[in-house]
Amino acid sequence: MKEFFTNVLRYPRYLISFSLGIFFALFERIKPLFNRPVTATAVIGILISGFFMIFFTLRGMLGYTTL
Protein backbone atom coordinates (compact mmCIF):
# COMPACT_ATOMS: atom_id res chain seq x y z
CA MET A 1 0.00 0.00 0.00
CA LYS A 2 2.94 2.32 0.64
CA GLU A 3 4.09 1.96 -2.97
CA PHE A 4 0.61 2.95 -4.15
CA PHE A 5 0.64 6.25 -2.25
CA THR A 6 4.22 6.92 -3.31
CA ASN A 7 3.13 6.46 -6.91
CA VAL A 8 0.03 8.64 -6.47
CA LEU A 9 2.15 11.46 -4.99
CA ARG A 10 4.24 11.56 -8.16
CA TYR A 11 1.33 12.73 -10.32
CA PRO A 12 1.02 16.28 -8.89
CA ARG A 13 4.76 16.80 -9.35
CA TYR A 14 4.50 15.55 -12.91
CA LEU A 15 1.55 17.86 -13.61
CA ILE A 16 3.42 20.88 -12.24
CA SER A 17 6.62 20.12 -14.14
CA PHE A 18 4.69 19.41 -17.36
CA SER A 19 2.70 22.64 -17.06
CA LEU A 20 5.79 24.73 -16.32
CA GLY A 21 7.60 23.13 -19.25
CA ILE A 22 4.81 24.12 -21.63
CA PHE A 23 4.71 27.65 -20.18
CA PHE A 24 8.47 28.15 -20.55
CA ALA A 25 8.52 26.71 -24.07
CA LEU A 26 5.74 29.08 -25.16
CA PHE A 27 7.41 32.01 -23.42
CA GLU A 28 10.68 31.34 -25.25
CA ARG A 29 8.84 31.57 -28.56
CA ILE A 30 7.07 34.81 -27.58
CA LYS A 31 10.10 36.49 -25.94
CA PRO A 32 11.64 37.86 -29.21
CA LEU A 33 8.41 39.74 -29.91
CA PHE A 34 9.04 41.95 -26.87
CA ASN A 35 12.11 43.56 -28.48
CA ARG A 36 10.01 46.14 -30.32
CA PRO A 37 7.42 48.24 -28.47
CA VAL A 38 4.79 47.86 -31.20
CA THR A 39 4.85 44.07 -31.17
CA ALA A 40 5.11 44.01 -27.37
CA THR A 41 1.94 46.09 -27.13
CA ALA A 42 0.20 43.80 -29.62
CA VAL A 43 1.25 40.64 -27.75
CA ILE A 44 0.10 42.03 -24.41
CA GLY A 45 -3.21 43.10 -25.96
CA ILE A 46 -3.73 39.65 -27.47
CA LEU A 47 -2.98 37.93 -24.15
CA ILE A 48 -5.34 40.19 -22.20
CA SER A 49 -8.14 39.88 -24.76
CA GLY A 50 -7.67 36.09 -24.84
CA PHE A 51 -7.98 35.94 -21.07
CA PHE A 52 -11.18 38.01 -21.12
CA MET A 53 -12.62 35.90 -23.94
CA ILE A 54 -12.09 32.72 -21.92
CA PHE A 55 -13.38 34.40 -18.76
CA PHE A 56 -16.62 35.65 -20.32
CA THR A 57 -17.17 32.42 -22.28
CA LEU A 58 -16.89 30.30 -19.14
CA ARG A 59 -19.01 32.75 -17.19
CA GLY A 60 -21.74 32.52 -19.83
CA MET A 61 -21.51 28.74 -20.11
CA LEU A 62 -21.75 28.26 -16.35
CA GLY A 63 -24.67 30.65 -15.98
CA TYR A 64 -23.01 33.27 -13.79
CA THR A 65 -24.34 36.17 -15.88
CA THR A 66 -26.76 38.64 -14.30
CA LEU A 67 -28.80 39.01 -17.51
PyMOL Python script that loads the backbone (N, CA, C, O; Angstrom):
from pymol import cmd

cmd.read_pdbstr("""\
ATOM      1  N   MET A   1       0.823  -1.192   0.000  1.00  0.00           N
ATOM      2  CA  MET A   1       0.000   0.000   0.000  1.00  0.00           C
ATOM      3  C   MET A   1       0.869   1.259   0.000  1.00  0.00           C
ATOM      4  O   MET A   1       0.471   2.290  -0.542  1.00  0.00           O
ATOM      5  N   LYS A   2       2.051   1.173   0.606  1.00  0.00           N
ATOM      6  CA  LYS A   2       2.944   2.316   0.639  1.00  0.00           C
ATOM      7  C   LYS A   2       3.406   2.687  -0.764  1.00  0.00           C
ATOM      8  O   LYS A   2       3.530   3.869  -1.086  1.00  0.00           O
ATOM      9  N   GLU A   3       3.662   1.683  -1.600  1.00  0.00           N
ATOM     10  CA  GLU A   3       4.095   1.963  -2.972  1.00  0.00           C
ATOM     11  C   GLU A   3       2.991   2.677  -3.754  1.00  0.00           C
ATOM     12  O   GLU A   3       3.266   3.530  -4.598  1.00  0.00           O
ATOM     13  N   PHE A   4       1.737   2.314  -3.461  1.00  0.00           N
ATOM     14  CA  PHE A   4       0.614   2.948  -4.147  1.00  0.00           C
ATOM     15  C   PHE A   4       0.590   4.443  -3.863  1.00  0.00           C
ATOM     16  O   PHE A   4       0.481   5.244  -4.791  1.00  0.00           O
ATOM     17  N   PHE A   5       0.690   4.835  -2.590  1.00  0.00           N
ATOM     18  CA  PHE A   5       0.644   6.254  -2.246  1.00  0.00           C
ATOM     19  C   PHE A   5       1.887   6.985  -2.738  1.00  0.00           C
ATOM     20  O   PHE A   5       1.812   8.161  -3.095  1.00  0.00           O
ATOM     21  N   THR A   6       3.014   6.313  -2.759  1.00  0.00           N
ATOM     22  CA  THR A   6       4.220   6.922  -3.312  1.00  0.00           C
ATOM     23  C   THR A   6       4.017   7.204  -4.793  1.00  0.00           C
ATOM     24  O   THR A   6       4.420   8.255  -5.290  1.00  0.00           O
ATOM     25  N   ASN A   7       3.400   6.279  -5.489  1.00  0.00           N
ATOM     26  CA  ASN A   7       3.134   6.464  -6.915  1.00  0.00           C
ATOM     27  C   ASN A   7       2.103   7.559  -7.147  1.00  0.00           C
ATOM     28  O   ASN A   7       2.248   8.351  -8.078  1.00  0.00           O
ATOM     29  N   VAL A   8       1.071   7.619  -6.322  1.00  0.00           N
ATOM     30  CA  VAL A   8       0.033   8.645  -6.470  1.00  0.00           C
ATOM     31  C   VAL A   8       0.613  10.030  -6.209  1.00  0.00           C
ATOM     32  O   VAL A   8       0.198  10.992  -6.856  1.00  0.00           O
ATOM     33  N   LEU A   9       1.554  10.160  -5.286  1.00  0.00           N
ATOM     34  CA  LEU A   9       2.154  11.461  -4.986  1.00  0.00           C
ATOM     35  C   LEU A   9       3.054  11.959  -6.106  1.00  0.00           C
ATOM     36  O   LEU A   9       3.419  13.135  -6.113  1.00  0.00           O
ATOM     37  N   ARG A  10       3.417  11.118  -7.035  1.00  0.00           N
ATOM     38  CA  ARG A  10       4.245  11.558  -8.160  1.00  0.00           C
ATOM     39  C   ARG A  10       3.432  12.341  -9.188  1.00  0.00           C
ATOM     40  O   ARG A  10       3.993  13.181  -9.893  1.00  0.00           O
ATOM     41  N   TYR A  11       2.150  12.094  -9.290  1.00  0.00           N
ATOM     42  CA  TYR A  11       1.335  12.731 -10.316  1.00  0.00           C
ATOM     43  C   TYR A  11       1.236  14.246 -10.171  1.00  0.00           C
ATOM     44  O   TYR A  11       1.348  14.936 -11.184  1.00  0.00           O
ATOM     45  N   PRO A  12       1.033  14.812  -8.975  1.00  0.00           N
ATOM     46  CA  PRO A  12       1.017  16.283  -8.887  1.00  0.00           C
ATOM     47  C   PRO A  12       2.354  16.905  -9.293  1.00  0.00           C
ATOM     48  O   PRO A  12       2.372  17.954  -9.937  1.00  0.00           O
ATOM     49  N   ARG A  13       3.461  16.280  -8.931  1.00  0.00           N
ATOM     50  CA  ARG A  13       4.763  16.804  -9.349  1.00  0.00           C
ATOM     51  C   ARG A  13       4.911  16.743 -10.856  1.00  0.00           C
ATOM     52  O   ARG A  13       5.455  17.664 -11.466  1.00  0.00           O
ATOM     53  N   TYR A  14       4.433  15.670 -11.460  1.00  0.00           N
ATOM     54  CA  TYR A  14       4.496  15.546 -12.909  1.00  0.00           C
ATOM     55  C   TYR A  14       3.633  16.619 -13.567  1.00  0.00           C
ATOM     56  O   TYR A  14       4.059  17.234 -14.544  1.00  0.00           O
ATOM     57  N   LEU A  15       2.435  16.852 -13.052  1.00  0.00           N
ATOM     58  CA  LEU A  15       1.548  17.861 -13.612  1.00  0.00           C
ATOM     59  C   LEU A  15       2.183  19.245 -13.533  1.00  0.00           C
ATOM     60  O   LEU A  15       2.125  20.009 -14.497  1.00  0.00           O
ATOM     61  N   ILE A  16       2.784  19.573 -12.403  1.00  0.00           N
ATOM     62  CA  ILE A  16       3.419  20.879 -12.240  1.00  0.00           C
ATOM     63  C   ILE A  16       4.599  21.029 -13.192  1.00  0.00           C
ATOM     64  O   ILE A  16       4.735  22.058 -13.853  1.00  0.00           O
ATOM     65  N   SER A  17       5.447  20.016 -13.265  1.00  0.00           N
ATOM     66  CA  SER A  17       6.616  20.123 -14.144  1.00  0.00           C
ATOM     67  C   SER A  17       6.206  20.154 -15.611  1.00  0.00           C
ATOM     68  O   SER A  17       6.823  20.866 -16.403  1.00  0.00           O
ATOM     69  N   PHE A  18       5.184  19.403 -15.989  1.00  0.00           N
ATOM     70  CA  PHE A  18       4.692  19.410 -17.360  1.00  0.00           C
ATOM     71  C   PHE A  18       4.108  20.770 -17.721  1.00  0.00           C
ATOM     72  O   PHE A  18       4.370  21.295 -18.803  1.00  0.00           O
ATOM     73  N   SER A  19       3.315  21.342 -16.815  1.00  0.00           N
ATOM     74  CA  SER A  19       2.699  22.644 -17.060  1.00  0.00           C
ATOM     75  C   SER A  19       3.749  23.746 -17.146  1.00  0.00           C
ATOM     76  O   SER A  19       3.664  24.612 -18.016  1.00  0.00           O
ATOM     77  N   LEU A  20       4.728  23.723 -16.263  1.00  0.00           N
ATOM     78  CA  LEU A  20       5.794  24.728 -16.319  1.00  0.00           C
ATOM     79  C   LEU A  20       6.630  24.579 -17.585  1.00  0.00           C
ATOM     80  O   LEU A  20       7.070  25.577 -18.156  1.00  0.00           O
ATOM     81  N   GLY A  21       6.849  23.362 -18.022  1.00  0.00           N
ATOM     82  CA  GLY A  21       7.598  23.134 -19.255  1.00  0.00           C
ATOM     83  C   GLY A  21       6.882  23.718 -20.459  1.00  0.00           C
ATOM     84  O   GLY A  21       7.514  24.327 -21.322  1.00  0.00           O
ATOM     85  N   ILE A  22       5.581  23.540 -20.526  1.00  0.00           N
ATOM     86  CA  ILE A  22       4.808  24.121 -21.626  1.00  0.00           C
ATOM     87  C   ILE A  22       4.844  25.640 -21.552  1.00  0.00           C
ATOM     88  O   ILE A  22       5.010  26.307 -22.574  1.00  0.00           O
ATOM     89  N   PHE A  23       4.689  26.195 -20.349  1.00  0.00           N
ATOM     90  CA  PHE A  23       4.715  27.649 -20.175  1.00  0.00           C
ATOM     91  C   PHE A  23       6.055  28.226 -20.617  1.00  0.00           C
ATOM     92  O   PHE A  23       6.088  29.214 -21.351  1.00  0.00           O
ATOM     93  N   PHE A  24       7.155  27.625 -20.184  1.00  0.00           N
ATOM     94  CA  PHE A  24       8.466  28.149 -20.547  1.00  0.00           C
ATOM     95  C   PHE A  24       8.763  27.979 -22.030  1.00  0.00           C
ATOM     96  O   PHE A  24       9.412  28.840 -22.624  1.00  0.00           O
ATOM     97  N   ALA A  25       8.310  26.903 -22.639  1.00  0.00           N
ATOM     98  CA  ALA A  25       8.515  26.708 -24.072  1.00  0.00           C
ATOM     99  C   ALA A  25       7.746  27.759 -24.870  1.00  0.00           C
ATOM    100  O   ALA A  25       8.270  28.303 -25.843  1.00  0.00           O
ATOM    101  N   LEU A  26       6.511  28.046 -24.467  1.00  0.00           N
ATOM    102  CA  LEU A  26       5.738  29.083 -25.161  1.00  0.00           C
ATOM    103  C   LEU A  26       6.337  30.465 -24.924  1.00  0.00           C
ATOM    104  O   LEU A  26       6.361  31.298 -25.830  1.00  0.00           O
ATOM    105  N   PHE A  27       6.814  30.706 -23.720  1.00  0.00           N
ATOM    106  CA  PHE A  27       7.407  32.015 -23.420  1.00  0.00           C
ATOM    107  C   PHE A  27       8.670  32.242 -24.231  1.00  0.00           C
ATOM    108  O   PHE A  27       8.930  33.365 -24.664  1.00  0.00           O
ATOM    109  N   GLU A  28       9.458  31.198 -24.444  1.00  0.00           N
ATOM    110  CA  GLU A  28      10.676  31.342 -25.246  1.00  0.00           C
ATOM    111  C   GLU A  28      10.351  31.702 -26.692  1.00  0.00           C
ATOM    112  O   GLU A  28      11.124  32.408 -27.339  1.00  0.00           O
ATOM    113  N   ARG A  29       9.234  31.235 -27.199  1.00  0.00           N
ATOM    114  CA  ARG A  29       8.844  31.572 -28.563  1.00  0.00           C
ATOM    115  C   ARG A  29       8.283  32.982 -28.656  1.00  0.00           C
ATOM    116  O   ARG A  29       8.396  33.618 -29.704  1.00  0.00           O
ATOM    117  N   ILE A  30       7.681  33.484 -27.587  1.00  0.00           N
ATOM    118  CA  ILE A  30       7.073  34.813 -27.583  1.00  0.00           C
ATOM    119  C   ILE A  30       8.088  35.890 -27.196  1.00  0.00           C
ATOM    120  O   ILE A  30       7.916  37.053 -27.560  1.00  0.00           O
ATOM    121  N   LYS A  31       9.132  35.523 -26.470  1.00  0.00           N
ATOM    122  CA  LYS A  31      10.098  36.494 -25.941  1.00  0.00           C
ATOM    123  C   LYS A  31      10.714  37.401 -27.007  1.00  0.00           C
ATOM    124  O   LYS A  31      10.868  38.590 -26.727  1.00  0.00           O
ATOM    125  N   PRO A  32      11.080  36.937 -28.213  1.00  0.00           N
ATOM    126  CA  PRO A  32      11.641  37.859 -29.209  1.00  0.00           C
ATOM    127  C   PRO A  32      10.673  38.949 -29.663  1.00  0.00           C
ATOM    128  O   PRO A  32      11.107  39.989 -30.158  1.00  0.00           O
ATOM    129  N   LEU A  33       9.386  38.729 -29.504  1.00  0.00           N
ATOM    130  CA  LEU A  33       8.413  39.743 -29.911  1.00  0.00           C
ATOM    131  C   LEU A  33       8.419  40.957 -28.987  1.00  0.00           C
ATOM    132  O   LEU A  33       7.886  42.005 -29.352  1.00  0.00           O
ATOM    133  N   PHE A  34       9.000  40.839 -27.819  1.00  0.00           N
ATOM    134  CA  PHE A  34       9.041  41.946 -26.872  1.00  0.00           C
ATOM    135  C   PHE A  34      10.209  42.892 -27.121  1.00  0.00           C
ATOM    136  O   PHE A  34      10.411  43.828 -26.348  1.00  0.00           O
ATOM    137  N   ASN A  35      10.982  42.672 -28.179  1.00  0.00           N
ATOM    138  CA  ASN A  35      12.108  43.560 -28.475  1.00  0.00           C
ATOM    139  C   ASN A  35      11.642  44.899 -29.029  1.00  0.00           C
ATOM    140  O   ASN A  35      12.281  45.924 -28.792  1.00  0.00           O
ATOM    141  N   ARG A  36      10.538  44.899 -29.765  1.00  0.00           N
ATOM    142  CA  ARG A  36      10.010  46.140 -30.322  1.00  0.00           C
ATOM    143  C   ARG A  36       8.756  46.529 -29.554  1.00  0.00           C
ATOM    144  O   ARG A  36       7.938  45.667 -29.235  1.00  0.00           O
ATOM    145  N   PRO A  37       8.591  47.814 -29.251  1.00  0.00           N
ATOM    146  CA  PRO A  37       7.422  48.243 -28.465  1.00  0.00           C
ATOM    147  C   PRO A  37       6.089  47.974 -29.165  1.00  0.00           C
ATOM    148  O   PRO A  37       5.096  47.683 -28.497  1.00  0.00           O
ATOM    149  N   VAL A  38       6.050  48.065 -30.491  1.00  0.00           N
ATOM    150  CA  VAL A  38       4.786  47.862 -31.201  1.00  0.00           C
ATOM    151  C   VAL A  38       4.336  46.408 -31.064  1.00  0.00           C
ATOM    152  O   VAL A  38       3.171  46.149 -30.760  1.00  0.00           O
ATOM    153  N   THR A  39       5.237  45.471 -31.282  1.00  0.00           N
ATOM    154  CA  THR A  39       4.851  44.067 -31.168  1.00  0.00           C
ATOM    155  C   THR A  39       4.610  43.677 -29.715  1.00  0.00           C
ATOM    156  O   THR A  39       3.767  42.825 -29.434  1.00  0.00           O
ATOM    157  N   ALA A  40       5.344  44.297 -28.788  1.00  0.00           N
ATOM    158  CA  ALA A  40       5.111  44.008 -27.372  1.00  0.00           C
ATOM    159  C   ALA A  40       3.709  44.442 -26.964  1.00  0.00           C
ATOM    160  O   ALA A  40       3.020  43.725 -26.238  1.00  0.00           O
ATOM    161  N   THR A  41       3.286  45.618 -27.431  1.00  0.00           N
ATOM    162  CA  THR A  41       1.941  46.087 -27.128  1.00  0.00           C
ATOM    163  C   THR A  41       0.892  45.164 -27.739  1.00  0.00           C
ATOM    164  O   THR A  41      -0.128  44.878 -27.114  1.00  0.00           O
ATOM    165  N   ALA A  42       1.144  44.701 -28.960  1.00  0.00           N
ATOM    166  CA  ALA A  42       0.204  43.804 -29.624  1.00  0.00           C
ATOM    167  C   ALA A  42       0.112  42.467 -28.888  1.00  0.00           C
ATOM    168  O   ALA A  42      -0.982  41.932 -28.710  1.00  0.00           O
ATOM    169  N   VAL A  43       1.254  41.925 -28.460  1.00  0.00           N
ATOM    170  CA  VAL A  43       1.253  40.639 -27.748  1.00  0.00           C
ATOM    171  C   VAL A  43       0.522  40.762 -26.419  1.00  0.00           C
ATOM    172  O   VAL A  43      -0.268  39.887 -26.062  1.00  0.00           O
ATOM    173  N   ILE A  44       0.776  41.830 -25.690  1.00  0.00           N
ATOM    174  CA  ILE A  44       0.101  42.032 -24.411  1.00  0.00           C
ATOM    175  C   ILE A  44      -1.398  42.199 -24.625  1.00  0.00           C
ATOM    176  O   ILE A  44      -2.197  41.661 -23.859  1.00  0.00           O
ATOM    177  N   GLY A  45      -1.787  42.943 -25.662  1.00  0.00           N
ATOM    178  CA  GLY A  45      -3.205  43.104 -25.963  1.00  0.00           C
ATOM    179  C   GLY A  45      -3.867  41.788 -26.329  1.00  0.00           C
ATOM    180  O   GLY A  45      -4.998  41.530 -25.918  1.00  0.00           O
ATOM    181  N   ILE A  46      -3.178  40.952 -27.099  1.00  0.00           N
ATOM    182  CA  ILE A  46      -3.731  39.648 -27.472  1.00  0.00           C
ATOM    183  C   ILE A  46      -3.881  38.755 -26.248  1.00  0.00           C
ATOM    184  O   ILE A  46      -4.890  38.063 -26.112  1.00  0.00           O
ATOM    185  N   LEU A  47      -2.896  38.756 -25.357  1.00  0.00           N
ATOM    186  CA  LEU A  47      -2.976  37.931 -24.154  1.00  0.00           C
ATOM    187  C   LEU A  47      -4.120  38.375 -23.242  1.00  0.00           C
ATOM    188  O   LEU A  47      -4.854  37.542 -22.709  1.00  0.00           O
ATOM    189  N   ILE A  48      -4.265  39.681 -23.066  1.00  0.00           N
ATOM    190  CA  ILE A  48      -5.336  40.192 -22.200  1.00  0.00           C
ATOM    191  C   ILE A  48      -6.700  39.906 -22.813  1.00  0.00           C
ATOM    192  O   ILE A  48      -7.619  39.482 -22.112  1.00  0.00           O
ATOM    193  N   SER A  49      -6.838  40.137 -24.128  1.00  0.00           N
ATOM    194  CA  SER A  49      -8.136  39.879 -24.759  1.00  0.00           C
ATOM    195  C   SER A  49      -8.455  38.380 -24.774  1.00  0.00           C
ATOM    196  O   SER A  49      -9.619  37.999 -24.659  1.00  0.00           O
ATOM    197  N   GLY A  50      -7.446  37.536 -24.913  1.00  0.00           N
ATOM    198  CA  GLY A  50      -7.673  36.091 -24.842  1.00  0.00           C
ATOM    199  C   GLY A  50      -8.146  35.665 -23.460  1.00  0.00           C
ATOM    200  O   GLY A  50      -9.036  34.824 -23.333  1.00  0.00           O
ATOM    201  N   PHE A  51      -7.550  36.247 -22.427  1.00  0.00           N
ATOM    202  CA  PHE A  51      -7.980  35.943 -21.067  1.00  0.00           C
ATOM    203  C   PHE A  51      -9.432  36.341 -20.853  1.00  0.00           C
ATOM    204  O   PHE A  51     -10.216  35.571 -20.297  1.00  0.00           O
ATOM    205  N   PHE A  52      -9.796  37.554 -21.297  1.00  0.00           N
ATOM    206  CA  PHE A  52     -11.175  38.006 -21.116  1.00  0.00           C
ATOM    207  C   PHE A  52     -12.149  37.182 -21.939  1.00  0.00           C
ATOM    208  O   PHE A  52     -13.274  36.944 -21.500  1.00  0.00           O
ATOM    209  N   MET A  53     -11.742  36.742 -23.123  1.00  0.00           N
ATOM    210  CA  MET A  53     -12.617  35.904 -23.940  1.00  0.00           C
ATOM    211  C   MET A  53     -12.914  34.586 -23.227  1.00  0.00           C
ATOM    212  O   MET A  53     -14.060  34.139 -23.193  1.00  0.00           O
ATOM    213  N   ILE A  54     -11.885  33.969 -22.663  1.00  0.00           N
ATOM    214  CA  ILE A  54     -12.086  32.721 -21.921  1.00  0.00           C
ATOM    215  C   ILE A  54     -12.928  32.974 -20.675  1.00  0.00           C
ATOM    216  O   ILE A  54     -13.818  32.187 -20.354  1.00  0.00           O
ATOM    217  N   PHE A  55     -12.648  34.070 -19.975  1.00  0.00           N
ATOM    218  CA  PHE A  55     -13.383  34.405 -18.761  1.00  0.00           C
ATOM    219  C   PHE A  55     -14.873  34.577 -19.038  1.00  0.00           C
ATOM    220  O   PHE A  55     -15.706  33.982 -18.355  1.00  0.00           O
ATOM    221  N   PHE A  56     -15.209  35.391 -20.040  1.00  0.00           N
ATOM    222  CA  PHE A  56     -16.621  35.648 -20.325  1.00  0.00           C
ATOM    223  C   PHE A  56     -17.307  34.432 -20.940  1.00  0.00           C
ATOM    224  O   PHE A  56     -18.497  34.215 -20.709  1.00  0.00           O
ATOM    225  N   THR A  57     -16.578  33.640 -21.715  1.00  0.00           N
ATOM    226  CA  THR A  57     -17.169  32.423 -22.276  1.00  0.00           C
ATOM    227  C   THR A  57     -17.520  31.441 -21.169  1.00  0.00           C
ATOM    228  O   THR A  57     -18.623  30.895 -21.153  1.00  0.00           O
ATOM    229  N   LEU A  58     -16.603  31.210 -20.251  1.00  0.00           N
ATOM    230  CA  LEU A  58     -16.886  30.305 -19.136  1.00  0.00           C
ATOM    231  C   LEU A  58     -17.978  30.849 -18.228  1.00  0.00           C
ATOM    232  O   LEU A  58     -18.807  30.093 -17.721  1.00  0.00           O
ATOM    233  N   ARG A  59     -17.976  32.143 -18.028  1.00  0.00           N
ATOM    234  CA  ARG A  59     -19.014  32.754 -17.193  1.00  0.00           C
ATOM    235  C   ARG A  59     -20.383  32.568 -17.824  1.00  0.00           C
ATOM    236  O   ARG A  59     -21.351  32.278 -17.122  1.00  0.00           O
ATOM    237  N   GLY A  60     -20.480  32.733 -19.151  1.00  0.00           N
ATOM    238  CA  GLY A  60     -21.744  32.524 -19.832  1.00  0.00           C
ATOM    239  C   GLY A  60     -22.149  31.066 -19.868  1.00  0.00           C
ATOM    240  O   GLY A  60     -23.333  30.754 -19.733  1.00  0.00           O
ATOM    241  N   MET A  61     -21.189  30.158 -20.049  1.00  0.00           N
ATOM    242  CA  MET A  61     -21.515  28.744 -20.109  1.00  0.00           C
ATOM    243  C   MET A  61     -21.956  28.214 -18.759  1.00  0.00           C
ATOM    244  O   MET A  61     -22.796  27.317 -18.692  1.00  0.00           O
ATOM    245  N   LEU A  62     -21.405  28.750 -17.687  1.00  0.00           N
ATOM    246  CA  LEU A  62     -21.746  28.259 -16.353  1.00  0.00           C
ATOM    247  C   LEU A  62     -22.953  28.976 -15.757  1.00  0.00           C
ATOM    248  O   LEU A  62     -23.422  28.606 -14.681  1.00  0.00           O
ATOM    249  N   GLY A  63     -23.455  29.986 -16.438  1.00  0.00           N
ATOM    250  CA  GLY A  63     -24.667  30.648 -15.979  1.00  0.00           C
ATOM    251  C   GLY A  63     -24.445  31.667 -14.883  1.00  0.00           C
ATOM    252  O   GLY A  63     -25.346  31.911 -14.080  1.00  0.00           O
ATOM    253  N   TYR A  64     -23.267  32.270 -14.828  1.00  0.00           N
ATOM    254  CA  TYR A  64     -23.008  33.271 -13.794  1.00  0.00           C
ATOM    255  C   TYR A  64     -23.363  34.682 -14.245  1.00  0.00           C
ATOM    256  O   TYR A  64     -23.050  35.641 -13.540  1.00  0.00           O
ATOM    257  N   THR A  65     -24.004  34.837 -15.392  1.00  0.00           N
ATOM    258  CA  THR A  65     -24.343  36.173 -15.880  1.00  0.00           C
ATOM    259  C   THR A  65     -25.553  36.701 -15.109  1.00  0.00           C
ATOM    260  O   THR A  65     -26.373  35.926 -14.615  1.00  0.00           O
ATOM    261  N   THR A  66     -25.653  38.006 -15.013  1.00  0.00           N
ATOM    262  CA  THR A  66     -26.760  38.637 -14.303  1.00  0.00           C
ATOM    263  C   THR A  66     -27.903  38.953 -15.245  1.00  0.00           C
ATOM    264  O   THR A  66     -28.953  39.411 -14.794  1.00  0.00           O
ATOM    265  N   LEU A  67     -27.738  38.724 -16.539  1.00  0.00           N
ATOM    266  CA  LEU A  67     -28.803  39.015 -17.512  1.00  0.00           C
ATOM    267  C   LEU A  67     -29.863  37.956 -17.503  1.00  0.00           C
ATOM    268  O   LEU A  67     -30.830  38.044 -18.259  1.00  0.00           O
TER     269      LEU A  67
END
""", "prot")
cmd.dss("prot")
cmd.show_as("cartoon", "prot")
cmd.util.cbc("prot")
cmd.orient("prot")
